[in-house]
């Protein structure tokens, strides 16, 4: 049994409370696989090439799997995971939807139909696309635990910590869905990684004002759009490695200005439209990057 603890902030109190523990139970096939191969001690982050959309697979030391977003409805996230998981592995511990736009949640519909999922995390802000109803339906049909998160919530597994940095309650009232993005900061194997969904430069700078500082790995906001990747944000974070998840599009993503801003802070830069899926392996001392 995996000892995953989810902590949620009480209303009007700073103290966090545990709302559930022992979240996920490994199925027999995964158990046999781990027994045969040994527990993974490295942190792996896979920035999946799903076209014009976002999807990141995080595998914590101990083989705990967290999928953040699933890209658009094009089937690519399934093929990407098939290349990453053994054929018998049909379990994902946590699925996180950053926000309810189809280029982020569309592929999760197939994921939830294909894989057993321990819990589904999201901000609680619904989308207007018809396919969002399909997502809700498959969550209900498969009896997946659905949990809303907000700034201040935490997920811990052994020495691994995920902090929810956004959205704050006032962001949830925004007309702009991007403002409701679930932003996660992962601390694992002496490394910090930040997953930003589609937040704007305004939200970026509010995160910095709230105390966000250096991270090692950055999932670049909003596919490198002109509305994100501000210099204030990038200088505060000073990431060693930045990854843009992007495909063929008519929006001009990534913009020349965003690329220039990232390069100006000395970050190594990868992008899925040029490099394919970006695999990052962290052993606690080094960060190794593999591309297609």
C-alpha positions in Angstrom: 0.0 0.0 0.0 1.3 3.4 -0.9 1.6 5.8 2.0 0.4 9.0 0.2 -0.9 11.7 2.4 -3.0 14.6 1.1 -3.2 17.7 3.3 -5.9 20.3 2.8 -5.9 23.8 4.5 -8.9 24.4 6.8 -10.9 27.5 6.1 -9.7 30.5 8.0 -6.9 28.5 9.6 -3.2 28.1 8.7 -3.0 24.6 10.1 -3.3 21.9 7.5 -5.3 18.7 8.2 -5.0 15.3 6.7 -8.2 14.5 4.8 -7.1 11.1 3.6 -4.2 8.7 3.8 -3.1 5.5 2.1 -4.6 6.8 -1.1 -3.6 4.3 -3.6 -3.2 0.5 -3.6 -1.0 -1.1 -6.2 -2.7 -3.7 -8.4 -1.1 -7.1 -8.5 0.6 -6.6 -11.9 2.4 -3.5 -10.7 3.3 -5.1 -7.5 4.9 -8.0 -9.3 6.7 -5.6 -11.7 8.2 -3.7 -8.7 9.1 -6.9 -6.9 11.0 -8.1 -9.9 12.7 -4.9 -10.9 13.3 -3.2 -7.6 11.9 0.1 -6.4 13.0 3.1 -8.5 15.1 5.6 -6.5 15.2 8.3 -9.2 12.8 11.1 -10.0 11.6 11.1 -13.6 9.6 13.8 -15.3 8.4 13.2 -18.8 7.1 16.2 -20.8 4.9 14.3 -23.2 4.7 15.3 -26.9 0.9 15.5 -27.3 0.8 18.3 -29.9 -0.6 21.7 -29.0 -1.4 21.0 -25.4 0.1 20.0 -22.1 0.8 16.7 -20.4 3.5 15.8 -17.9 4.1 12.4 -16.3 5.9 12.5 -13.0 7.3 9.3 -11.5 8.4 9.8 -7.9 11.1 7.6 -6.3 9.2 4.5 -5.3 7.3 4.4 -8.7 4.4 6.6 -7.7 2.9 8.0 -10.9 1.3 11.4 -11.3 -0.1 12.6 -14.6 -0.6 16.3 -15.0 -3.0 17.1 -17.9 -3.6 14.9 -20.9 -3.3 17.1 -23.9 -6.1 17.5 -26.5 -8.4 14.8 -27.8 -6.1 13.2 -30.3 -5.0 9.9 -28.7 -1.4 10.9 -28.4 -1.2 10.8 -24.6 -2.2 7.1 -24.7 0.6 6.3 -27.2 3.0 8.3 -25.1 2.2 6.4 -22.0 2.3 3.1 -23.8 5.9 4.0 -24.7 6.7 4.8 -21.0 4.8 2.1 -19.1 5.1 -1.7 -19.3 2.2 -3.2 -21.2 0.8 -4.7 -18.0 0.8 -1.4 -16.0 -2.6 0.1 -16.0 -2.5 2.2 -12.8 -1.9 5.9 -12.3 -1.8 7.1 -8.7 -2.9 10.7 -9.3 -4.3 12.5 -12.3 -4.2 16.3 -12.1 -6.2 18.6 -14.4 -4.5 22.0 -14.3 -7.6 23.7 -15.7 -10.7 23.0 -17.8 -9.6 23.7 -21.3 -9.6 21.0 -23.9 -5.9 21.2 -24.8 -5.2 20.2 -21.2 -8.1 17.8 -20.2 -9.1 16.3 -23.5 -6.8 13.4 -23.4 -7.7 12.6 -19.8 -11.0 11.1 -21.0 -9.1 8.3 -22.7 -6.8 8.0 -19.8 -9.6 7.5 -17.4 -11.2 4.9 -19.7 -7.9 3.0 -20.1 -6.1 3.2 -16.7 -7.2 2.7 -13.1 -6.7 6.0 -11.3 -6.3 6.5 -7.6 -7.6 10.1 -7.5 -8.5 13.0 -9.8 -7.3 16.5 -8.6 -8.6 19.8 -10.0 -9.5 23.3 -8.9 -13.3 22.7 -9.1 -13.8 25.2 -11.9 -15.8 23.5 -14.7 -15.3 24.0 -18.4 -17.9 25.0 -21.0 -16.8 22.6 -23.7 -19.1 19.7 -24.4 -16.2 17.3 -23.9 -16.0 18.4 -20.3 -19.3 16.7 -19.7 -17.7 13.5 -21.1 -14.8 13.9 -18.6 -17.2 14.3 -15.7 -19.1 11.2 -16.9 -16.1 8.9 -17.1 -14.9 10.1 -13.6 -18.3 9.1 -12.2 -18.6 5.9 -14.1 -15.3 4.7 -13.0 -15.9 5.9 -9.4 -12.6 7.8 -9.3 -12.1 9.9 -6.2 -12.5 13.6 -7.2 -10.7 16.1 -5.0 -10.7 19.9 -5.4 -7.4 21.7 -4.4 -6.4 25.3 -3.8 -3.4 27.3 -2.7 -2.0 25.9 0.5 -2.9 22.3 -0.1 -0.1 19.7 0.0 0.6 16.1 -1.1 3.4 14.1 0.6 4.9 10.8 -0.2 7.9 9.7 1.9 10.4 12.5 1.3 8.5 13.9 -1.7 6.4 17.1 -1.4 4.0 18.7 -3.8 2.6 22.1 -2.8 -0.4 23.7 -4.5 0.7 27.4 -5.1 -2.5 28.5 -6.9 -5.3 29.1 -7.5 -6.4 31.4 -4.6 -10.1 31.7 -4.0 -10.3 35.0 -5.7 -8.7 33.6 -8.9 -11.6 31.1 -9.1 -14.0 34.0 -9.8 -12.0 35.1 -12.8 -13.7 35.0 -16.2 -10.4 33.7 -17.6 -10.0 29.9 -17.1 -6.3 30.3 -17.3 -6.4 32.1 -13.9 -7.9 29.0 -12.3 -4.9 26.9 -13.2 -3.6 24.5 -10.5 0.1 25.3 -10.1 2.2 22.6 -8.5 5.7 22.9 -7.0 7.4 19.5 -6.6 10.3 18.9 -4.2 12.0 15.6 -4.7 15.6 14.2 -4.9 17.1 17.6 -4.0 15.3 19.1 -7.0 12.4 21.6 -7.4 10.1 21.5 -10.4 7.3 23.9 -11.2 4.2 23.0 -13.3 2.4 26.1 -14.4 -0.3 25.1 -16.8 -1.5 28.3 -18.6 -1.0 31.0 -16.0 -0.5 34.5 -17.2 2.3 36.9 -16.3 0.0 38.5 -13.8 -0.4 35.2 -11.9 3.3 34.5 -12.4 4.2 37.8 -10.7 1.7 37.2 -7.9 3.4 33.9 -7.2 6.8 35.7 -6.9 5.3 38.3 -4.6 4.0 35.4 -2.4 7.5 34.1 -2.0 8.2 31.7 -4.9 11.9 31.6 -5.7 14.4 29.4 -7.5 13.3 26.2 -9.1 15.5 23.7 -11.1 12.9 22.7 -13.7 10.2 24.8 -15.2 7.2 23.8 -17.3 6.9 27.0 -19.2 3.5 28.7 -18.9 0.9 28.7 -21.6 3.0 27.1 -24.4 5.3 30.1 -24.5 2.6 32.7 -25.2 3.1 36.4 -25.2 0.9 36.6 -22.0 3.4 34.6 -19.9 7.1 34.0 -19.2 7.7 37.5 -17.8 11.2 38.5 -16.9 10.2 39.2 -13.3 9.0 35.6 -13.0 12.0 34.0 -14.8 14.6 36.0 -13.0 13.1 35.1 -9.6 13.0 31.4 -10.6 16.3 31.2 -12.5 15.5 27.7 -13.8 18.3 25.4 -14.9 15.9 23.7 -17.4 12.8 25.0 -19.1 10.4 23.0 -21.2 7.8 24.4 -23.6 5.0 21.9 -24.5 3.7 23.1 -27.9 2.6 21.8 -31.3 1.5 23.2 -34.6 -0.7 26.1 -33.9 -2.2 29.4 -35.2 -1.5 31.4 -32.0 2.2 32.0 -32.6 3.3 29.8 -29.7 6.0 30.0 -28.6 6.6 33.7 -29.1 10.0 35.2 -29.9 9.8 37.3 -26.7 9.1 34.4 -24.5 12.0 32.4 -26.0 14.3 35.4 -25.5 13.2 35.9 -21.9 13.9 32.3 -21.1 17.3 32.3 -22.8 18.2 35.6 -21.1 18.2 34.0 -17.6 20.6 31.3 -18.8 18.1 28.4 -18.8 18.5 25.4 -21.0 15.5 25.3 -23.2 13.6 22.3 -24.8 10.3 22.3 -26.7 8.2 19.3 -27.6 7.5 20.5 -31.2 11.3 20.4 -31.9 12.6 17.8 -29.5 9.7 15.4 -29.1 9.0 14.0 -25.7 11.5 15.4 -23.2 12.6 12.8 -20.5 14.3 14.2 -17.4 15.9 11.9 -14.9 17.1 13.2 -11.5 19.2 11.0 -9.2 19.6 13.7 -6.4 22.9 14.9 -7.8 22.5 15.4 -11.5 19.7 16.2 -13.9 19.9 14.2 -17.2 17.8 15.1 -20.2 16.9 12.7 -23.0 14.9 13.7 -26.1 13.6 12.0 -29.2 
